[in-house]
Amino acid sequence: MRPRTNIFAGFGSILWLIVVGVPLYVVLSASLQPRSSYLKGGPLSLPSSLTLENYASVFQNGFLLYLLNTVLVGIGVVALVLVLVLPLAYGVVRGRGRINMATFRVFLLGLAIPSQAVIIPLFLLINQLGLYDTLWAIILPTAAFSLPVSVLILTGSMRDISNELYEAMTLDGASPSKIFFTLVLPLSKSGISTIAVFTALQAWNGFLFPLILTQSQGTKVVTLGLFTFINQYGANVPGLLAAVILSALPILVVYLFARRALVSGLMGVGGK
């Protein structure tokens, strides 16, 4: 049977390619041009000369320190969220009392609270704890705001495990902790991977908490490091776009390797 030509799908694919490809071309092209030639031509013009000076200037402005801080924040947020959310989701799924469901609903309420709404009390709390201008001032609130959606995702994954498996292990005399480590954790890998990728993305792209809760050069993350190329008189656009590319590359690699787990975990939640 001869395959039928789908004109609308082809048109949609070309349109999507333009939507994605043009911004990528503008960013990459500008980052490889000298600042003087970029200002002469438009954003879509072909580069008259190419240079790596913009990327060199990014590293000269402390990019490696900002990158290291961002990696530490990302690792801290992911580790803290996983340590807290795994037993919490297990308790919600297997618990029988009203307290478990009430706890679950409290966490769901957290989805409706924007971080901007609590930034002032959060700033005062971080100050009282003596954590202002430290990486913990970014890690703790970022992990807290990642917990509600993480609980939602992981409870969805754990509910996919059939009751027969729980009952079989219980009849074999397995304790709740043994059931958790030998049954629940291996069968919740997609949900755990989804949470890890999601919280890493949240931590990497975070801007509000680093802006309000840190101040010194030593605690800057990459999102704040982009301001190095902006001042009151203008912006070094080629240098800024080179910094954008370098800051996006690590998390893009993580996303490419983990995108299947991320999508499958989110689809599992949507099916509940």
C-alpha positions as CSV (number, residue, x, y, z in Angstrom):
1,M,0.0,0.0,0.0
2,R,1.4,3.3,-1.1
3,P,1.9,5.7,1.9
4,R,-0.3,8.8,1.7
5,T,1.3,12.3,1.7
6,N,0.4,14.3,4.8
7,I,0.7,17.9,3.6
8,F,-0.4,19.4,6.9
9,A,2.2,17.4,8.9
10,G,4.9,18.4,6.5
11,F,3.9,22.1,6.7
12,G,3.8,21.8,10.5
13,S,7.3,20.2,10.6
14,I,8.7,23.0,8.5
15,L,7.1,25.7,10.6
16,W,8.4,24.0,13.8
17,L,11.9,23.8,12.3
18,I,11.8,27.6,11.6
19,V,10.5,28.4,15.1
20,V,13.3,26.4,16.7
21,G,16.1,26.9,14.1
22,V,15.9,30.7,13.7
23,P,16.5,31.6,17.4
24,L,19.3,29.0,17.6
25,Y,20.9,30.5,14.5
26,V,20.7,34.0,15.9
27,V,22.2,33.0,19.3
28,L,25.0,30.9,17.8
29,S,25.8,33.4,15.0
30,A,26.0,36.4,17.3
31,S,28.2,34.6,19.9
32,L,30.8,33.9,17.2
33,Q,30.9,37.5,15.8
34,P,33.1,40.4,17.1
35,R,31.0,43.0,18.9
36,S,31.7,45.7,16.2
37,S,30.5,43.6,13.3
38,Y,27.5,42.3,15.2
39,L,26.3,45.9,15.7
40,K,26.7,46.7,12.0
41,G,24.6,43.9,10.7
42,G,21.2,42.7,11.9
43,P,20.5,39.6,14.0
44,L,19.7,37.5,11.0
45,S,22.6,38.7,8.8
46,L,25.4,36.3,7.9
47,P,28.5,36.8,10.0
48,S,31.3,38.7,8.1
49,S,34.0,37.3,10.4
50,L,34.1,34.7,13.1
51,T,35.9,34.8,16.5
52,L,36.1,32.9,19.8
53,E,36.9,36.0,21.8
54,N,33.4,36.1,23.2
55,Y,33.8,32.6,24.7
56,A,37.2,33.5,26.0
57,S,35.8,36.6,27.7
58,V,33.1,34.5,29.4
59,F,35.8,32.4,31.1
60,Q,37.8,35.5,32.0
61,N,34.7,36.8,33.8
62,G,34.5,34.0,36.3
63,F,32.3,31.6,34.5
64,L,34.0,28.5,35.9
65,L,33.2,29.6,39.5
66,Y,29.6,30.4,38.6
67,L,29.4,26.9,36.9
68,L,30.8,25.2,39.9
69,N,28.4,27.0,42.3
70,T,25.5,26.0,40.0
71,V,26.6,22.4,39.9
72,L,26.9,22.3,43.7
73,V,23.4,23.9,44.1
74,G,22.0,21.4,41.6
75,I,23.5,18.4,43.4
76,G,22.4,19.7,46.8
77,V,18.8,20.3,45.7
78,V,18.5,16.9,44.0
79,A,20.0,15.0,46.9
80,L,17.8,16.8,49.5
81,V,14.6,16.4,47.5
82,L,15.3,12.6,46.9
83,V,16.1,12.0,50.6
84,L,12.9,13.7,51.7
85,V,10.4,12.7,49.0
86,L,11.1,8.9,48.8
87,P,9.9,8.0,52.4
88,L,7.2,10.7,52.2
89,A,5.7,9.3,49.0
90,Y,6.0,5.8,50.3
91,G,4.1,6.8,53.5
92,V,1.4,8.5,51.5
93,V,0.8,5.5,49.2
94,R,1.0,2.8,51.8
95,G,-0.3,4.7,54.8
96,R,-3.9,4.1,56.0
97,G,-4.6,7.0,58.4
98,R,-6.0,10.4,57.7
99,I,-2.7,12.0,58.6
100,N,-1.1,10.6,55.5
101,M,-3.8,12.0,53.1
102,A,-3.8,15.3,55.0
103,T,0.0,15.5,54.5
104,F,-0.4,14.7,50.8
105,R,-3.0,17.5,50.5
106,V,-0.8,20.0,52.3
107,F,2.0,19.3,49.8
108,L,-0.4,19.7,46.9
109,L,-1.4,23.1,48.3
110,G,2.3,24.1,47.8
111,L,1.8,23.9,44.1
112,A,-0.4,27.0,44.3
113,I,2.1,29.2,46.2
114,P,4.4,31.2,43.9
115,S,7.9,31.8,45.3
116,Q,7.5,35.5,44.8
117,A,4.7,35.6,47.4
118,V,7.0,34.3,50.2
119,I,10.3,35.9,49.2
120,I,10.2,38.5,52.1
121,P,9.5,36.1,55.0
122,L,12.0,33.7,53.3
123,F,14.6,36.4,53.2
124,L,14.1,37.2,56.9
125,L,14.2,33.4,57.8
126,I,17.4,32.9,55.9
127,N,18.9,35.9,57.7
128,Q,17.9,34.6,61.1
129,L,19.5,31.2,60.3
130,G,22.7,32.9,59.3
131,L,22.6,31.4,55.8
132,Y,22.4,34.7,53.8
133,D,25.0,34.8,51.0
134,T,25.7,31.1,51.1
135,L,24.8,28.3,48.7
136,W,22.5,26.8,51.3
137,A,20.4,30.0,51.0
138,I,19.7,28.8,47.4
139,I,19.6,25.1,48.0
140,L,17.0,25.0,50.8
141,P,14.2,27.1,49.3
142,T,14.7,25.6,45.8
143,A,14.3,22.1,47.3
144,A,11.3,23.2,49.3
145,F,9.5,24.5,46.2
146,S,10.4,21.4,44.3
147,L,8.9,19.0,46.9
148,P,5.1,19.4,46.0
149,V,5.5,18.4,42.4
150,S,8.0,15.7,43.4
151,V,5.6,14.2,45.8
152,L,2.9,14.2,43.1
153,I,5.2,12.5,40.6
154,L,6.5,9.8,42.9
155,T,3.2,8.9,44.5
156,G,1.9,8.4,40.9
157,S,4.8,6.0,40.2
158,M,4.4,4.1,43.4
159,R,0.7,3.6,42.9
160,D,1.5,1.8,39.7
161,I,3.0,-1.0,41.8
162,S,0.3,-3.7,42.2
163,N,-1.1,-4.6,45.7
164,E,-0.4,-8.2,44.9
165,L,3.3,-7.6,45.0
166,Y,3.0,-5.8,48.4
167,E,0.9,-8.6,49.8
168,A,3.3,-11.3,48.5
169,M,6.3,-9.7,50.2
170,T,4.3,-9.2,53.4
171,L,3.3,-12.9,53.4
172,D,7.0,-13.7,53.0
173,G,7.6,-11.8,56.2
174,A,9.3,-8.7,54.7
175,S,9.4,-5.7,56.8
176,P,8.2,-2.3,55.5
177,S,11.8,-1.1,55.1
178,K,12.7,-4.3,53.1
179,I,9.6,-3.8,50.9
180,F,10.7,-0.2,50.4
181,F,14.3,-1.0,49.4
182,T,13.7,-4.3,47.4
183,L,10.4,-3.6,45.8
184,V,9.4,0.1,45.8
185,L,12.7,1.7,44.8
186,P,13.5,-0.6,41.9
187,L,10.0,-0.2,40.4
188,S,9.9,3.5,40.9
189,K,13.0,4.3,38.8
190,S,11.1,6.3,36.2
191,G,9.6,8.5,38.8
192,I,12.9,9.0,40.7
193,S,14.6,9.8,37.4
194,T,11.9,12.3,36.6
195,I,12.3,14.0,39.9
196,A,16.0,14.2,39.6
197,V,15.9,15.8,36.1
198,F,13.0,18.2,37.1
199,T,14.7,19.4,40.3
200,A,18.1,19.7,38.5
201,L,16.4,21.9,35.8
202,Q,14.7,24.0,38.5
203,A,18.0,24.5,40.4
204,W,20.0,25.3,37.2
205,N,17.5,27.9,35.9
206,G,16.8,29.4,39.3
207,F,17.1,33.2,39.4
208,L,14.9,34.7,42.1
209,F,16.5,33.0,45.1
210,P,20.1,33.6,44.0
211,L,19.3,37.2,43.3
212,I,17.6,37.9,46.6
213,L,19.5,35.6,49.0
214,T,23.1,35.9,47.8
215,Q,25.2,39.0,47.2
216,S,29.0,38.2,46.9
217,Q,30.9,37.2,43.8
218,G,31.9,33.9,45.4
219,T,28.2,32.7,45.6
220,K,27.1,33.7,42.2
221,V,25.5,31.1,39.9
222,V,25.4,31.1,36.1
223,T,22.0,32.9,35.9
224,L,23.4,35.8,37.8
225,G,26.7,35.6,36.0
226,L,25.0,36.7,32.8
227,F,24.6,40.1,34.3
228,T,28.4,40.5,33.9
229,F,27.8,41.4,30.3
230,I,25.1,44.0,31.1
231,N,25.7,47.5,32.6
232,Q,23.8,50.8,32.8
233,Y,25.1,51.9,29.4
234,G,24.2,48.8,27.4
235,A,24.9,45.2,26.9
236,N,27.7,43.1,25.3
237,V,25.2,41.0,23.3
238,P,27.8,38.6,21.6
239,G,29.4,38.0,25.0
240,L,26.1,37.6,26.7
241,L,24.9,35.0,24.1
242,A,28.2,33.1,24.4
243,A,27.6,32.9,28.1
244,V,24.0,31.7,27.5
245,I,25.2,28.9,25.3
246,L,27.9,27.8,27.7
247,S,25.5,27.9,30.7
248,A,22.8,25.9,28.8
249,L,25.1,23.2,27.4
250,P,25.5,21.1,30.6
251,I,21.8,20.9,31.5
252,L,21.0,20.3,27.8
253,V,23.2,17.2,27.9
254,V,21.5,16.0,31.0
255,Y,18.1,16.5,29.5
256,L,19.0,14.7,26.3
257,F,20.1,11.6,28.2
258,A,17.2,11.6,30.7
259,R,14.3,12.9,28.5
260,R,12.7,9.5,28.2
261,A,12.6,9.0,32.0
262,L,11.2,12.6,32.4
263,V,8.4,12.1,29.8
264,S,7.4,8.6,31.1
265,G,7.3,9.9,34.7
266,L,5.1,12.9,33.8
267,M,2.8,10.7,31.6
268,G,2.4,8.4,34.6
269,V,1.2,11.3,36.7
270,G,-1.2,12.5,33.9
271,G,-2.8,9.0,33.8
272,K,-3.8,9.2,37.4
